[in-house]
Amino acid sequence: MTSALPRHPRFVSLEGGEGAGKTTAINAIQTCLQRHGHEVLLTREPGGTPLAERIRALVLTPDAEIAAEPLSAEAELLLVFAARAQHVRQVILPALQRGAYVISDRFTDSSYAYQGGGRGLDVTWIAELERRAVGLLPGLTLLLDVDIAVGRARASGRDAGPDRIEAERDDFFGRVRAAFQQRAAADPQRFALIDAGQPQPQVAADVVACVERWLAQGAVA
Ligand code: Z5A
């Protein structure tokens, strides 16, 4: 499903599965945009404001640690959109309005992929939430695509145990990856697909090349 919402010319999102390498890629984009003399705001989802970060903790903390009941898929969807509604109004729109570039580690495409693809929730419901609570799209979305086992092996090197979503099974992540790929194929104007299975310096170079092409095309005001 391709949304008709306005695409902001200074708004970039990064998407992908666990361990795709979004953090390194974001730093490379920040350096690239700053080289062009732009103010850059880095942010992330779920989160990006104090309240939205509290919602992030509710979404990602394993059920047993936070309440004696499982979080339903529907509640999970509404929580990520509650966080996003705050994030857009408190952080993203003010930054765009003052002329900064915003780079978000995940945005609404993650809800389509995780809650739509992974959890199997109705995407028309997600689209309605997007239209009412979000109201904008990035101008450029970089999808860092990597084999699930490779991404999980990278992420497993971290000290903390898996969060609520990381604890899902491989078939869940297979559906998430497929949903991301379908969204990218349906909207090639907004999405750039990056092979995130390559060594980190090559991934960063590919990402920067995409951003440079995008700047050169004049997509960025
Ligand atoms: N979620 C959702 O369900 N619905 C929503 O609407 C939204 C989010 C917005 C938190 O996101 C979770 O929220 C996420 C989806 C859900 N759950 N999952 N799974 P997050 O972005 O905070 O979590 P994450 O995607 O799991 O983060 P991550 O594993 O840290 O991914 P990353 O940022 O892409 O990876 P990284 O930190 O850059 O790299 C991870 C490790 O791999 C690190 O040690 C790197 O040095 C290494 N790495 C990275 N790239 C390479 C390459 N190319 N080669 C070798 N090693 C590499």
Boltz pocket constraint, residues with backbone or C-beta under 6 A from the ligand:
constraints:
  - pocket:
      binder: B
      contacts: [[A, 16], [A, 17], [A, 18], [A, 19], [A, 20], [A, 21], [A, 22], [A, 23], [A, 24], [A, 25], [A, 45], [A, 46], [A, 80], [A, 105], [A, 106], [A, 107], [A, 108], [A, 110], [A, 111], [A, 112], [A, 114], [A, 115], [A, 151], [A, 154], [A, 155], [A, 157], [A, 165], [A, 166], [A, 196], [A, 197], [A, 198], [A, 199], [A, 200], [A, 201], [A, 203]]
      max_distance: 6.0
